[in-house]
Structures are given as C-alpha cells and as structure tokens.
Amino acid sequence: MVEIPLHRLAHARAGDKGNRLNIGLFAYYPEAWPLIAGQVTEERVLALFAHRGAARVRRYELPKLDGFNFVIDDVLQGGVNGALNLDGHGKTLSFRLLGLTLRVPEALAERAGP
C-alpha cells in the first residue's frame, strides 16, 4: 500500500446554498470507489473543514456513479451574502477535499499517474 492524494483517484465539484457546502466527488476508476468509501468518511471530512467552523457532514453514496455527495453545514462563514472571505460560494473548497491522502494498492497508484 502507498499513500497518494485523492485528486489522483477522483474529481470534485462544489456548490453552495446559504451557509451549506455541497461537494460532489467522483472516482476516475470503479475500483477506487470502495477505497474512497472506506477512507473519505464524514468524520474525516468534518475534521478537514473544522477550521472553517463546519458543524456537520453528511455523506450520500452514489455507487452506480462511483461517486459521493458531501453536504457540509456551517462551513461558508455565513454564505455568499454574509461571508467576508473571497470565496463565499465555496467553489475552491473541493480542492481542499481532493488534497486528502489515501492508502491504496501500489498498482492503482501507478495507474492513477503522477
């Protein structure tokens, strides 16, 4: 097993509704989906966004799409109309999620490229 960043196995897209962030995460390879499911947990995502005040994370599995939908509450510091930060919509926060590291078989890491 080797450790690689999530972005080598998946892509993501973020959106917002008020102070709630929604991140869609989709595996590039079907065999990566169960590895992501086991390691990108609600608890781990909540810890990743704790510094922004995230209060709760819900993960919805989309196995037929090799994907997940993460709904993160209270992470946008008030949302687009209330936040003083430069990214009130939270569009860049999908990149924070893609920076997580996962332990995967070496063969999958090689397939995923650099």
N, C-alpha and C positions, 0 to 999 in steps of 0.2 A: 504494500500500500504506500502511496505517496500523497503529499498534500499539494493541492492546486487551488487557485482562485475559482470561485463559482462561475465567473464570466467565461471560462473556457468550456463550460458544460451547458450554459443556458444564456438566454437573453431575457430582458425585462422591459416593462413599460409602466410608468407611474402616472397616476391621475389623482384628482382631489375632489372632495366635496366638503366644503366648510373646513373644519379642523381635522378631517379624516383623510388619510392617505390610502390609496389602493395601488398595490403593485402586482402586476401580472408577471409571473415567472414561468418560462417555458424551456424545457430541456431540448438541446440540439439532437440528442441521441436517446432513443427509447430506453436503452439500458442504463442511462444516467438517472432516469426518473426515480427509481427506488432508492438510489444513493442520496439524491437530493431530499427525498421524503424523510429519510432517516436522520438527516443532519441539519436541514434548514427547518427547525421547529419553531413553534410560536414563542417558546421561551428564549430561544437564541436570537430571534428577530427582535423581540421586546428588549433584550439586553443591548442589542446593536443600536437601537434608537432611544435608549433611556436618557441619554444626554440632552435630547430634544423634548423631554417630558412625556414620551409615549406612555399611555396608561394601560393599553390593552392591545393584543394582537389576536386576530382570528385567521386561521389558515383554512382555505377551502381547496380540496384536492380536485383536480381535473384530469383523472387518469387517462381518459380517451384522447386527450390533447397533450399528454405528457407535461402537464402544467399545474400551476397553483395560483390562487388568488389570495394575497395577503391584505387584510384590512387592518390598518393601524390607527388607533384613536389618539387624539390629542397630541399629534406629532408635528403639526404645521404651525405651532406657536400662534394660533388664532385664525389661520387660514389666509387666503389671498387678500381679503379686505382688512384684516386685523394685524397681520404679521409685519414686523419691521425688517425682516430678513430679505435678501434679494431673490429668494426662490419661494415665494408664498404658495405657489402651486405644488411644490414638492417634486417637480419633474426630475431634478438631479438625484433624488434620494434612491432611485432604482440602482444607481451606480454604487451607492454605499452597500446595498444588499449584495450586488454582484462581486464585491470585494471580499466577502466571506470566504474562508478557506474550507475545503472539504477533503476528506481522506478517501481516495479512490484507488482501484487496482491500477497498476503501472500501465497495463495495456490500454486502458481507457484514457489515461493521462497522455499517452503517446498519440492516440487517435485524435484527441482534442487539440493537439498542436501547442505552439508556444504561448 
